[in-house]
Amino acid sequence: MATLRDAKCGQTVKVVKIHGEGAVKRRIMDMGITKNAEIYIRKVAPLGDPVEVTVRGYELSLRKADAEMVEVQ
């Protein structure tokens, strides 16, 4: 299983599933990261935290912990 955290800079990935539950899952989905959404990886900070992505036409920074919950292909 590949997660958003594993994606490399410059890649475009597609969301397969969002793991986690309750408020955390809802927050990720509220940011526009939903099943089948295309996510472009813009930048990954040197230590991997945060990850800068473009989703649905806007830019977003995600913590490593949140990025790990998003399963991609």
PDB file of N, CA, C, O and CB in Angstrom:
ATOM      1  N   MET A   1       0.836  -1.194   0.000  1.00  0.00           N
ATOM      2  CA  MET A   1       0.000   0.000   0.000  1.00  0.00           C
ATOM      3  C   MET A   1       0.877   1.253   0.000  1.00  0.00           C
ATOM      4  O   MET A   1       1.693   1.445   0.902  1.00  0.00           O
ATOM      5  CB  MET A   1      -0.949   0.001   1.220  1.00  0.00           C
ATOM      6  N   ALA A   2       0.708   2.088  -0.998  1.00  0.00           N
ATOM      7  CA  ALA A   2       1.455   3.346  -1.071  1.00  0.00           C
ATOM      8  C   ALA A   2       0.618   4.460  -0.452  1.00  0.00           C
ATOM      9  O   ALA A   2      -0.597   4.519  -0.642  1.00  0.00           O
ATOM     10  CB  ALA A   2       1.832   3.693  -2.545  1.00  0.00           C
ATOM     11  N   THR A   3       1.280   5.333   0.285  1.00  0.00           N
ATOM     12  CA  THR A   3       0.568   6.471   0.871  1.00  0.00           C
ATOM     13  C   THR A   3       1.091   7.763   0.260  1.00  0.00           C
ATOM     14  O   THR A   3       2.106   7.765  -0.436  1.00  0.00           O
ATOM     15  CB  THR A   3       0.727   6.495   2.416  1.00  0.00           C
ATOM     16  N   LEU A   4       0.401   8.842   0.519  1.00  0.00           N
ATOM     17  CA  LEU A   4       0.796  10.157   0.023  1.00  0.00           C
ATOM     18  C   LEU A   4       2.184  10.522   0.541  1.00  0.00           C
ATOM     19  O   LEU A   4       2.925  11.253  -0.116  1.00  0.00           O
ATOM     20  CB  LEU A   4      -0.234  11.227   0.441  1.00  0.00           C
ATOM     21  N   ARG A   5       2.527  10.018   1.704  1.00  0.00           N
ATOM     22  CA  ARG A   5       3.840  10.294   2.284  1.00  0.00           C
ATOM     23  C   ARG A   5       4.970   9.701   1.438  1.00  0.00           C
ATOM     24  O   ARG A   5       6.064  10.261   1.381  1.00  0.00           O
ATOM     25  CB  ARG A   5       3.911   9.743   3.707  1.00  0.00           C
ATOM     26  N   ASP A   6       4.702   8.562   0.780  1.00  0.00           N
ATOM     27  CA  ASP A   6       5.721   7.878  -0.034  1.00  0.00           C
ATOM     28  C   ASP A   6       5.907   8.513  -1.407  1.00  0.00           C
ATOM     29  O   ASP A   6       6.914   8.264  -2.070  1.00  0.00           O
ATOM     30  CB  ASP A   6       5.351   6.420  -0.205  1.00  0.00           C
ATOM     31  N   ALA A   7       4.950   9.328  -1.842  1.00  0.00           N
ATOM     32  CA  ALA A   7       5.008   9.906  -3.185  1.00  0.00           C
ATOM     33  C   ALA A   7       6.194  10.860  -3.307  1.00  0.00           C
ATOM     34  O   ALA A   7       6.545  11.567  -2.363  1.00  0.00           O
ATOM     35  CB  ALA A   7       3.695  10.642  -3.514  1.00  0.00           C
ATOM     36  N   LYS A   8       6.797  10.860  -4.489  1.00  0.00           N
ATOM     37  CA  LYS A   8       7.973  11.694  -4.741  1.00  0.00           C
ATOM     38  C   LYS A   8       7.568  13.036  -5.342  1.00  0.00           C
ATOM     39  O   LYS A   8       6.503  13.172  -5.944  1.00  0.00           O
ATOM     40  CB  LYS A   8       8.956  10.972  -5.674  1.00  0.00           C
ATOM     41  N   CYS A   9       8.434  14.008  -5.167  1.00  0.00           N
ATOM     42  CA  CYS A   9       8.236  15.346  -5.708  1.00  0.00           C
ATOM     43  C   CYS A   9       8.044  15.277  -7.228  1.00  0.00           C
ATOM     44  O   CYS A   9       8.795  14.585  -7.915  1.00  0.00           O
ATOM     45  CB  CYS A   9       9.435  16.258  -5.351  1.00  0.00           C
ATOM     46  N   GLY A  10       7.044  15.989  -7.753  1.00  0.00           N
ATOM     47  CA  GLY A  10       6.790  16.008  -9.185  1.00  0.00           C
ATOM     48  C   GLY A  10       5.814  14.942  -9.657  1.00  0.00           C
ATOM     49  O   GLY A  10       5.382  14.967 -10.810  1.00  0.00           O
ATOM     50  N   GLN A  11       5.461  14.007  -8.784  1.00  0.00           N
ATOM     51  CA  GLN A  11       4.525  12.941  -9.148  1.00  0.00           C
ATOM     52  C   GLN A  11       3.083  13.427  -9.063  1.00  0.00           C
ATOM     53  O   GLN A  11       2.768  14.327  -8.284  1.00  0.00           O
ATOM     54  CB  GLN A  11       4.722  11.722  -8.239  1.00  0.00           C
ATOM     55  N   THR A  12       2.223  12.834  -9.858  1.00  0.00           N
ATOM     56  CA  THR A  12       0.784  13.047  -9.712  1.00  0.00           C
ATOM     57  C   THR A  12       0.198  11.695  -9.329  1.00  0.00           C
ATOM     58  O   THR A  12       0.419  10.695 -10.012  1.00  0.00           O
ATOM     59  CB  THR A  12       0.120  13.627 -11.042  1.00  0.00           C
ATOM     60  N   VAL A  13      -0.547  11.675  -8.236  1.00  0.00           N
ATOM     61  CA  VAL A  13      -1.120  10.424  -7.743  1.00  0.00           C
ATOM     62  C   VAL A  13      -2.637  10.559  -7.617  1.00  0.00           C
ATOM     63  O   VAL A  13      -3.183  11.661  -7.621  1.00  0.00           O
ATOM     64  CB  VAL A  13      -0.494  10.033  -6.381  1.00  0.00           C
ATOM     65  N   LYS A  14      -3.292   9.421  -7.506  1.00  0.00           N
ATOM     66  CA  LYS A  14      -4.751   9.396  -7.383  1.00  0.00           C
ATOM     67  C   LYS A  14      -5.121   8.761  -6.043  1.00  0.00           C
ATOM     68  O   LYS A  14      -4.568   7.728  -5.666  1.00  0.00           O
ATOM     69  CB  LYS A  14      -5.407   8.612  -8.572  1.00  0.00           C
ATOM     70  N   VAL A  15      -6.050   9.379  -5.334  1.00  0.00           N
ATOM     71  CA  VAL A  15      -6.451   8.878  -4.016  1.00  0.00           C
ATOM     72  C   VAL A  15      -7.283   7.605  -4.179  1.00  0.00           C
ATOM     73  O   VAL A  15      -8.245   7.568  -4.947  1.00  0.00           O
ATOM     74  CB  VAL A  15      -7.253   9.958  -3.232  1.00  0.00           C
ATOM     75  N   VAL A  16      -6.890   6.561  -3.439  1.00  0.00           N
ATOM     76  CA  VAL A  16      -7.618   5.296  -3.464  1.00  0.00           C
ATOM     77  C   VAL A  16      -8.547   5.231  -2.256  1.00  0.00           C
ATOM     78  O   VAL A  16      -9.722   4.884  -2.382  1.00  0.00           O
ATOM     79  CB  VAL A  16      -6.638   4.087  -3.473  1.00  0.00           C
ATOM     80  N   LYS A  17      -8.003   5.571  -1.074  1.00  0.00           N
ATOM     81  CA  LYS A  17      -8.768   5.451   0.159  1.00  0.00           C
ATOM     82  C   LYS A  17      -8.167   6.351   1.222  1.00  0.00           C
ATOM     83  O   LYS A  17      -6.967   6.625   1.206  1.00  0.00           O
ATOM     84  CB  LYS A  17      -8.807   3.991   0.644  1.00  0.00           C
ATOM     85  N   ILE A  18      -8.996   6.809   2.142  1.00  0.00           N
ATOM     86  CA  ILE A  18      -8.515   7.590   3.277  1.00  0.00           C
ATOM     87  C   ILE A  18      -8.713   6.758   4.530  1.00  0.00           C
ATOM     88  O   ILE A  18      -9.830   6.358   4.857  1.00  0.00           O
ATOM     89  CB  ILE A  18      -9.256   8.966   3.387  1.00  0.00           C
ATOM     90  N   HIS A  19      -7.612   6.503   5.228  1.00  0.00           N
ATOM     91  CA  HIS A  19      -7.667   5.729   6.463  1.00  0.00           C
ATOM     92  C   HIS A  19      -7.871   6.701   7.625  1.00  0.00           C
ATOM     93  O   HIS A  19      -7.955   7.911   7.417  1.00  0.00           O
ATOM     94  CB  HIS A  19      -6.364   4.873   6.660  1.00  0.00           C
ATOM     95  N   GLY A  20      -7.948   6.180   8.828  1.00  0.00           N
ATOM     96  CA  GLY A  20      -8.200   7.064   9.970  1.00  0.00           C
ATOM     97  C   GLY A  20      -9.692   7.176  10.185  1.00  0.00           C
ATOM     98  O   GLY A  20     -10.489   6.654   9.405  1.00  0.00           O
ATOM     99  N   GLU A  21     -10.062   7.861  11.249  1.00  0.00           N
ATOM    100  CA  GLU A  21     -11.494   7.954  11.540  1.00  0.00           C
ATOM    101  C   GLU A  21     -11.837   9.257  12.234  1.00  0.00           C
ATOM    102  O   GLU A  21     -10.966   9.990  12.703  1.00  0.00           O
ATOM    103  CB  GLU A  21     -11.939   6.780  12.399  1.00  0.00           C
ATOM    104  N   GLY A  22     -13.133   9.523  12.285  1.00  0.00           N
ATOM    105  CA  GLY A  22     -13.630  10.684  13.014  1.00  0.00           C
ATOM    106  C   GLY A  22     -13.161  12.007  12.462  1.00  0.00           C
ATOM    107  O   GLY A  22     -13.140  12.223  11.250  1.00  0.00           O
ATOM    108  N   ALA A  23     -12.784  12.890  13.367  1.00  0.00           N
ATOM    109  CA  ALA A  23     -12.452  14.270  13.030  1.00  0.00           C
ATOM    110  C   ALA A  23     -11.267  14.383  12.075  1.00  0.00           C
ATOM    111  O   ALA A  23     -11.255  15.251  11.202  1.00  0.00           O
ATOM    112  CB  ALA A  23     -12.159  15.041  14.286  1.00  0.00           C
ATOM    113  N   VAL A  24     -10.274  13.516  12.235  1.00  0.00           N
ATOM    114  CA  VAL A  24      -9.082  13.592  11.385  1.00  0.00           C
ATOM    115  C   VAL A  24      -9.443  13.273   9.936  1.00  0.00           C
ATOM    116  O   VAL A  24      -9.040  13.989   9.019  1.00  0.00           O
ATOM    117  CB  VAL A  24      -7.989  12.621  11.891  1.00  0.00           C
ATOM    118  N   LYS A  25     -10.200  12.202   9.734  1.00  0.00           N
ATOM    119  CA  LYS A  25     -10.626  11.817   8.386  1.00  0.00           C
ATOM    120  C   LYS A  25     -11.498  12.916   7.780  1.00  0.00           C
ATOM    121  O   LYS A  25     -11.337  13.259   6.608  1.00  0.00           O
ATOM    122  CB  LYS A  25     -11.396  10.470   8.417  1.00  0.00           C
ATOM    123  N   ARG A  26     -12.405  13.461   8.559  1.00  0.00           N
ATOM    124  CA  ARG A  26     -13.293  14.520   8.089  1.00  0.00           C
ATOM    125  C   ARG A  26     -12.482  15.750   7.663  1.00  0.00           C
ATOM    126  O   ARG A  26     -12.790  16.379   6.650  1.00  0.00           O
ATOM    127  CB  ARG A  26     -14.310  14.898   9.189  1.00  0.00           C
ATOM    128  N   ARG A  27     -11.439  16.093   8.445  1.00  0.00           N
ATOM    129  CA  ARG A  27     -10.614  17.266   8.133  1.00  0.00           C
ATOM    130  C   ARG A  27      -9.882  17.078   6.807  1.00  0.00           C
ATOM    131  O   ARG A  27      -9.808  17.999   5.994  1.00  0.00           O
ATOM    132  CB  ARG A  27      -9.600  17.530   9.264  1.00  0.00           C
ATOM    133  N   ILE A  28      -9.340  15.876   6.595  1.00  0.00           N
ATOM    134  CA  ILE A  28      -8.640  15.590   5.338  1.00  0.00           C
ATOM    135  C   ILE A  28      -9.615  15.696   4.162  1.00  0.00           C
ATOM    136  O   ILE A  28      -9.284  16.275   3.127  1.00  0.00           O
ATOM    137  CB  ILE A  28      -7.988  14.177   5.379  1.00  0.00           C
ATOM    138  N   MET A  29     -10.803  15.141   4.325  1.00  0.00           N
ATOM    139  CA  MET A  29     -11.805  15.191   3.257  1.00  0.00           C
ATOM    140  C   MET A  29     -12.285  16.623   3.014  1.00  0.00           C
ATOM    141  O   MET A  29     -12.563  16.993   1.873  1.00  0.00           O
ATOM    142  CB  MET A  29     -12.998  14.288   3.604  1.00  0.00           C
ATOM    143  N   ASP A  30     -12.384  17.423   4.061  1.00  0.00           N
ATOM    144  CA  ASP A  30     -12.790  18.824   3.919  1.00  0.00           C
ATOM    145  C   ASP A  30     -11.775  19.638   3.124  1.00  0.00           C
ATOM    146  O   ASP A  30     -12.120  20.658   2.528  1.00  0.00           O
ATOM    147  CB  ASP A  30     -12.988  19.451   5.290  1.00  0.00           C
ATOM    148  N   MET A  31     -10.519  19.182   3.116  1.00  0.00           N
ATOM    149  CA  MET A  31      -9.471  19.868   2.351  1.00  0.00           C
ATOM    150  C   MET A  31      -9.558  19.530   0.867  1.00  0.00           C
ATOM    151  O   MET A  31      -8.788  20.063   0.068  1.00  0.00           O
ATOM    152  CB  MET A  31      -8.085  19.496   2.892  1.00  0.00           C
ATOM    153  N   GLY A  32     -10.475  18.659   0.493  1.00  0.00           N
ATOM    154  CA  GLY A  32     -10.649  18.305  -0.917  1.00  0.00           C
ATOM    155  C   GLY A  32      -9.964  17.012  -1.294  1.00  0.00           C
ATOM    156  O   GLY A  32      -9.984  16.609  -2.457  1.00  0.00           O
ATOM    157  N   ILE A  33      -9.353  16.354  -0.313  1.00  0.00           N
ATOM    158  CA  ILE A  33      -8.694  15.077  -0.584  1.00  0.00           C
ATOM    159  C   ILE A  33      -9.725  13.974  -0.391  1.00  0.00           C
ATOM    160  O   ILE A  33      -9.949  13.493   0.719  1.00  0.00           O
ATOM    161  CB  ILE A  33      -7.446  14.860   0.348  1.00  0.00           C
ATOM    162  N   THR A  34     -10.347  13.585  -1.505  1.00  0.00           N
ATOM    163  CA  THR A  34     -11.377  12.558  -1.467  1.00  0.00           C
ATOM    164  C   THR A  34     -11.020  11.459  -2.465  1.00  0.00           C
ATOM    165  O   THR A  34     -10.095  11.618  -3.262  1.00  0.00           O
ATOM    166  CB  THR A  34     -12.777  13.161  -1.781  1.00  0.00           C
ATOM    167  N   LYS A  35     -11.743  10.358  -2.421  1.00  0.00           N
ATOM    168  CA  LYS A  35     -11.477   9.234  -3.320  1.00  0.00           C
ATOM    169  C   LYS A  35     -11.480   9.710  -4.773  1.00  0.00           C
ATOM    170  O   LYS A  35     -12.337  10.494  -5.180  1.00  0.00           O
ATOM    171  CB  LYS A  35     -12.526   8.112  -3.117  1.00  0.00           C
ATOM    172  N   ASN A  36     -10.511   9.225  -5.544  1.00  0.00           N
ATOM    173  CA  ASN A  36     -10.332   9.542  -6.973  1.00  0.00           C
ATOM    174  C   ASN A  36      -9.800  10.945  -7.253  1.00  0.00           C
ATOM    175  O   ASN A  36      -9.642  11.305  -8.420  1.00  0.00           O
ATOM    176  CB  ASN A  36     -11.633   9.377  -7.680  1.00  0.00           C
ATOM    177  N   ALA A  37      -9.522  11.742  -6.239  1.00  0.00           N
ATOM    178  CA  ALA A  37      -8.958  13.079  -6.468  1.00  0.00           C
ATOM    179  C   ALA A  37      -7.517  12.943  -6.939  1.00  0.00           C
ATOM    180  O   ALA A  37      -6.775  12.090  -6.451  1.00  0.00           O
ATOM    181  CB  ALA A  37      -9.031  13.949  -5.176  1.00  0.00           C
ATOM    182  N   GLU A  38      -7.120  13.796  -7.900  1.00  0.00           N
ATOM    183  CA  GLU A  38      -5.739  13.798  -8.397  1.00  0.00           C
ATOM    184  C   GLU A  38      -4.933  14.754  -7.521  1.00  0.00           C
ATOM    185  O   GLU A  38      -5.355  15.883  -7.272  1.00  0.00           O
ATOM    186  CB  GLU A  38      -5.667  14.220  -9.921  1.00  0.00           C
ATOM    187  N   ILE A  39      -3.781  14.298  -7.061  1.00  0.00           N
ATOM    188  CA  ILE A  39      -2.926  15.133  -6.212  1.00  0.00           C
ATOM    189  C   ILE A  39      -1.548  15.228  -6.843  1.00  0.00           C
ATOM    190  O   ILE A  39      -0.919  14.212  -7.137  1.00  0.00           O
ATOM    191  CB  ILE A  39      -2.832  14.560  -4.765  1.00  0.00           C
ATOM    192  N   TYR A  40      -1.077  16.467  -7.052  1.00  0.00           N
ATOM    193  CA  TYR A  40       0.262  16.691  -7.594  1.00  0.00           C
ATOM    194  C   TYR A  40       1.187  17.053  -6.434  1.00  0.00           C
ATOM    195  O   TYR A  40       0.883  17.960  -5.660  1.00  0.00           O
ATOM    196  CB  TYR A  40       0.257  17.819  -8.690  1.00  0.00           C
ATOM    197  N   ILE A  41       2.306  16.357  -6.311  1.00  0.00           N
ATOM    198  CA  ILE A  41       3.257  16.608  -5.229  1.00  0.00           C
ATOM    199  C   ILE A  41       4.181  17.734  -5.659  1.00  0.00           C
ATOM    200  O   ILE A  41       5.015  17.539  -6.544  1.00  0.00           O
ATOM    201  CB  ILE A  41       4.072  15.321  -4.870  1.00  0.00           C
ATOM    202  N   ARG A  42       4.050  18.908  -5.054  1.00  0.00           N
ATOM    203  CA  ARG A  42       4.848  20.081  -5.433  1.00  0.00           C
ATOM    204  C   ARG A  42       6.218  20.072  -4.783  1.00  0.00           C
ATOM    205  O   ARG A  42       7.236  20.220  -5.459  1.00  0.00           O
ATOM    206  CB  ARG A  42       4.118  21.357  -5.059  1.00  0.00           C
ATOM    207  N   LYS A  43       6.241  19.900  -3.477  1.00  0.00           N
ATOM    208  CA  LYS A  43       7.505  19.957  -2.737  1.00  0.00           C
ATOM    209  C   LYS A  43       7.428  19.040  -1.537  1.00  0.00           C
ATOM    210  O   LYS A  43       6.360  18.835  -0.960  1.00  0.00           O
ATOM    211  CB  LYS A  43       7.830  21.402  -2.292  1.00  0.00           C
ATOM    212  N   VAL A  44       8.574  18.489  -1.167  1.00  0.00           N
ATOM    213  CA  VAL A  44       8.670  17.732   0.072  1.00  0.00           C
ATOM    214  C   VAL A  44       9.796  18.382   0.860  1.00  0.00           C
ATOM    215  O   VAL A  44      10.916  18.501   0.362  1.00  0.00           O
ATOM    216  CB  VAL A  44       8.933  16.181  -0.183  1.00  0.00           C
ATOM    217  N   ALA A  45       9.508  18.799   2.074  1.00  0.00           N
ATOM    218  CA  ALA A  45      10.520  19.441   2.905  1.00  0.00           C
ATOM    219  C   ALA A  45      11.677  18.464   3.138  1.00  0.00           C
ATOM    220  O   ALA A  45      11.481  17.250   3.089  1.00  0.00           O
ATOM    221  CB  ALA A  45       9.908  19.911   4.260  1.00  0.00           C
ATOM    222  N   PRO A  46      12.883  18.990   3.392  1.00  0.00           N
ATOM    223  CA  PRO A  46      14.062  18.128   3.546  1.00  0.00           C
ATOM    224  C   PRO A  46      13.869  16.959   4.524  1.00  0.00           C
ATOM    225  O   PRO A  46      14.360  15.859   4.273  1.00  0.00           O
ATOM    226  CB  PRO A  46      15.222  18.959   4.004  1.00  0.00           C
ATOM    227  N   LEU A  47      13.177  17.186   5.606  1.00  0.00           N
ATOM    228  CA  LEU A  47      12.958  16.101   6.569  1.00  0.00           C
ATOM    229  C   LEU A  47      11.621  15.395   6.341  1.00  0.00           C
ATOM    230  O   LEU A  47      11.202  14.563   7.146  1.00  0.00           O
ATOM    231  CB  LEU A  47      13.017  16.646   7.995  1.00  0.00           C
ATOM    232  N   GLY A  48      10.960  15.736   5.237  1.00  0.00           N
ATOM    233  CA  GLY A  48       9.724  15.054   4.879  1.00  0.00           C
ATOM    234  C   GLY A  48       8.466  15.662   5.478  1.00  0.00           C
ATOM    235  O   GLY A  48       7.365  15.167   5.238  1.00  0.00           O
ATOM    236  N   ASP A  49       8.613  16.715   6.245  1.00  0.00           N
ATOM    237  CA  ASP A  49       7.450  17.323   6.900  1.00  0.00           C
ATOM    238  C   ASP A  49       7.507  18.833   6.758  1.00  0.00           C
ATOM    239  O   ASP A  49       8.501  19.400   7.212  1.00  0.00           O
ATOM    240  CB  ASP A  49       7.386  16.926   8.392  1.00  0.00           C
ATOM    241  N   PRO A  50       6.576  19.528   6.194  1.00  0.00           N
ATOM    242  CA  PRO A  50       5.351  19.018   5.560  1.00  0.00           C
ATOM    243  C   PRO A  50       5.562  18.691   4.078  1.00  0.00           C
ATOM    244  O   PRO A  50       6.635  18.909   3.514  1.00  0.00           O
ATOM    245  CB  PRO A  50       4.220  20.041   5.706  1.00  0.00           C
ATOM    246  N   VAL A  51       4.503  18.164   3.477  1.00  0.00           N
ATOM    247  CA  VAL A  51       4.480  17.863   2.054  1.00  0.00           C
ATOM    248  C   VAL A  51       3.571  18.909   1.416  1.00  0.00           C
ATOM    249  O   VAL A  51       2.447  19.111   1.875  1.00  0.00           O
ATOM    250  CB  VAL A  51       3.979  16.381   1.764  1.00  0.00           C
ATOM    251  N   GLU A  52       4.045  19.577   0.364  1.00  0.00           N
ATOM    252  CA  GLU A  52       3.222  20.569  -0.327  1.00  0.00           C
ATOM    253  C   GLU A  52       2.606  19.924  -1.553  1.00  0.00           C
ATOM    254  O   GLU A  52       3.314  19.360  -2.388  1.00  0.00           O
ATOM    255  CB  GLU A  52       4.055  21.821  -0.721  1.00  0.00           C
ATOM    256  N   VAL A  53       1.285  20.008  -1.662  1.00  0.00           N
ATOM    257  CA  VAL A  53       0.580  19.380  -2.778  1.00  0.00           C
ATOM    258  C   VAL A  53      -0.382  20.363  -3.432  1.00  0.00           C
ATOM    259  O   VAL A  53      -0.741  21.384  -2.846  1.00  0.00           O
ATOM    260  CB  VAL A  53      -0.179  18.136  -2.302  1.00  0.00           C
ATOM    261  N   THR A  54      -0.790  20.041  -4.648  1.00  0.00           N
ATOM    262  CA  THR A  54      -1.844  20.788  -5.330  1.00  0.00           C
ATOM    263  C   THR A  54      -2.991  19.807  -5.532  1.00  0.00           C
ATOM    264  O   THR A  54      -2.823  18.753  -6.145  1.00  0.00           O
ATOM    265  CB  THR A  54      -1.346  21.410  -6.709  1.00  0.00           C
ATOM    266  N   VAL A  55      -4.157  20.170  -5.009  1.00  0.00           N
ATOM    267  CA  VAL A  55      -5.336  19.319  -5.150  1.00  0.00           C
ATOM    268  C   VAL A  55      -6.531  20.204  -5.501  1.00  0.00           C
ATOM    269  O   VAL A  55      -6.784  21.215  -4.846  1.00  0.00           O
ATOM    270  CB  VAL A  55      -5.606  18.499  -3.841  1.00  0.00           C
ATOM    271  N   ARG A  56      -7.258  19.807  -6.542  1.00  0.00           N
ATOM    272  CA  ARG A  56      -8.432  20.558  -7.011  1.00  0.00           C
ATOM    273  C   ARG A  56      -8.129  22.037  -7.262  1.00  0.00           C
ATOM    274  O   ARG A  56      -8.965  22.902  -7.004  1.00  0.00           O
ATOM    275  CB  ARG A  56      -9.557  20.440  -5.996  1.00  0.00           C
ATOM    276  N   GLY A  57      -6.921  22.316  -7.769  1.00  0.00           N
ATOM    277  CA  GLY A  57      -6.582  23.680  -8.159  1.00  0.00           C
ATOM    278  C   GLY A  57      -6.064  24.576  -7.045  1.00  0.00           C
ATOM    279  O   GLY A  57      -5.810  25.757  -7.286  1.00  0.00           O
ATOM    280  N   TYR A  58      -5.902  24.060  -5.847  1.00  0.00           N
ATOM    281  CA  TYR A  58      -5.304  24.904  -4.803  1.00  0.00           C
ATOM    282  C   TYR A  58      -4.172  24.186  -4.105  1.00  0.00           C
ATOM    283  O   TYR A  58      -4.074  22.959  -4.128  1.00  0.00           O
ATOM    284  CB  TYR A  58      -6.356  25.327  -3.781  1.00  0.00           C
ATOM    285  N   GLU A  59      -3.316  24.986  -3.482  1.00  0.00           N
ATOM    286  CA  GLU A  59      -2.127  24.445  -2.837  1.00  0.00           C
ATOM    287  C   GLU A  59      -2.392  24.173  -1.373  1.00  0.00           C
ATOM    288  O   GLU A  59      -3.158  24.877  -0.715  1.00  0.00           O
ATOM    289  CB  GLU A  59      -0.948  25.398  -2.992  1.00  0.00           C
ATOM    290  N   LEU A  60      -1.738  23.134  -0.880  1.00  0.00           N
ATOM    291  CA  LEU A  60      -2.012  22.646   0.455  1.00  0.00           C
ATOM    292  C   LEU A  60      -0.739  22.079   1.052  1.00  0.00           C
ATOM    293  O   LEU A  60       0.059  21.464   0.344  1.00  0.00           O
ATOM    294  CB  LEU A  60      -3.128  21.588   0.438  1.00  0.00           C
ATOM    295  N   SER A  61      -0.541  22.278   2.336  1.00  0.00           N
ATOM    296  CA  SER A  61       0.577  21.650   3.035  1.00  0.00           C
ATOM    297  C   SER A  61       0.005  20.627   4.003  1.00  0.00           C
ATOM    298  O   SER A  61      -0.931  20.918   4.748  1.00  0.00           O
ATOM    299  CB  SER A  61       1.459  22.710   3.784  1.00  0.00           C
ATOM    300  N   LEU A  62       0.570  19.438   3.987  1.00  0.00           N
ATOM    301  CA  LEU A  62       0.090  18.354   4.850  1.00  0.00           C
ATOM    302  C   LEU A  62       1.208  17.854   5.747  1.00  0.00           C
ATOM    303  O   LEU A  62       2.354  17.722   5.317  1.00  0.00           O
ATOM    304  CB  LEU A  62      -0.472  17.196   4.010  1.00  0.00           C
ATOM    305  N   ARG A  63       0.868  17.581   6.986  1.00  0.00           N
ATOM    306  CA  ARG A  63       1.846  16.969   7.885  1.00  0.00           C
ATOM    307  C   ARG A  63       2.043  15.517   7.480  1.00  0.00           C
ATOM    308  O   ARG A  63       1.183  14.906   6.846  1.00  0.00           O
ATOM    309  CB  ARG A  63       1.390  17.071   9.372  1.00  0.00           C
ATOM    310  N   LYS A  64       3.201  14.979   7.863  1.00  0.00           N
ATOM    311  CA  LYS A  64       3.522  13.582   7.555  1.00  0.00           C
ATOM    312  C   LYS A  64       2.450  12.643   8.085  1.00  0.00           C
ATOM    313  O   LYS A  64       2.043  11.709   7.393  1.00  0.00           O
ATOM    314  CB  LYS A  64       4.883  13.202   8.141  1.00  0.00           C
ATOM    315  N   ALA A  65       1.992  12.884   9.307  1.00  0.00           N
ATOM    316  CA  ALA A  65       0.999  12.021   9.944  1.00  0.00           C
ATOM    317  C   ALA A  65      -0.302  11.985   9.133  1.00  0.00           C
ATOM    318  O   ALA A  65      -0.928  10.933   9.003  1.00  0.00           O
ATOM    319  CB  ALA A  65       0.717  12.503  11.377  1.00  0.00           C
ATOM    320  N   ASP A  66      -0.703  13.147   8.587  1.00  0.00           N
ATOM    321  CA  ASP A  66      -1.922  13.199   7.779  1.00  0.00           C
ATOM    322  C   ASP A  66      -1.694  12.542   6.418  1.00  0.00           C
ATOM    323  O   ASP A  66      -2.561  11.827   5.916  1.00  0.00           O
ATOM    324  CB  ASP A  66      -2.388  14.658   7.596  1.00  0.00           C
ATOM    325  N   ALA A  67      -0.525  12.786   5.826  1.00  0.00           N
ATOM    326  CA  ALA A  67      -0.214  12.230   4.506  1.00  0.00           C
ATOM    327  C   ALA A  67      -0.185  10.697   4.546  1.00  0.00           C
ATOM    328  O   ALA A  67      -0.490  10.039   3.551  1.00  0.00           O
ATOM    329  CB  ALA A  67       1.138  12.771   4.003  1.00  0.00           C
ATOM    330  N   GLU A  68       0.181  10.140   5.695  1.00  0.00           N
ATOM    331  CA  GLU A  68       0.240   8.686   5.840  1.00  0.00           C
ATOM    332  C   GLU A  68      -1.140   8.042   5.784  1.00  0.00           C
ATOM    333  O   GLU A  68      -1.258   6.858   5.470  1.00  0.00           O
ATOM    334  CB  GLU A  68       0.917   8.324   7.144  1.00  0.00           C
ATOM    335  N   MET A  69      -2.169   8.799   6.080  1.00  0.00           N
ATOM    336  CA  MET A  69      -3.525   8.247   6.106  1.00  0.00           C
ATOM    337  C   MET A  69      -4.165   8.176   4.727  1.00  0.00           C
ATOM    338  O   MET A  69      -5.222   7.568   4.558  1.00  0.00           O
ATOM    339  CB  MET A  69      -4.394   9.072   7.017  1.00  0.00           C
ATOM    340  N   VAL A  70      -3.522   8.799   3.740  1.00  0.00           N
ATOM    341  CA  VAL A  70      -4.089   8.847   2.399  1.00  0.00           C
ATOM    342  C   VAL A  70      -3.415   7.792   1.526  1.00  0.00           C
ATOM    343  O   VAL A  70      -2.233   7.902   1.203  1.00  0.00           O
ATOM    344  CB  VAL A  70      -3.926  10.260   1.779  1.00  0.00           C
ATOM    345  N   GLU A  71      -4.181   6.770   1.151  1.00  0.00           N
ATOM    346  CA  GLU A  71      -3.667   5.703   0.293  1.00  0.00           C
ATOM    347  C   GLU A  71      -3.809   6.149  -1.160  1.00  0.00           C
ATOM    348  O   GLU A  71      -4.884   6.578  -1.580  1.00  0.00           O
ATOM    349  CB  GLU A  71      -4.424   4.348   0.545  1.00  0.00           C
ATOM    350  N   VAL A  72      -2.716   6.046  -1.930  1.00  0.00           N
ATOM    351  CA  VAL A  72      -2.719   6.522  -3.317  1.00  0.00           C
ATOM    352  C   VAL A  72      -2.212   5.453  -4.281  1.00  0.00           C
ATOM    353  O   VAL A  72      -1.672   4.425  -3.872  1.00  0.00           O
ATOM    354  CB  VAL A  72      -1.863   7.782  -3.444  1.00  0.00           C
ATOM    355  N   GLN A  73      -2.401   5.725  -5.575  1.00  0.00           N
ATOM    356  CA  GLN A  73      -1.828   4.840  -6.612  1.00  0.00           C
ATOM    357  C   GLN A  73      -1.217   5.686  -7.699  1.00  0.00           C
ATOM    358  O   GLN A  73      -0.679   5.151  -8.668  1.00  0.00           O
ATOM    359  CB  GLN A  73      -2.904   3.886  -7.211  1.00  0.00           C
TER     360      GLN A  73
END
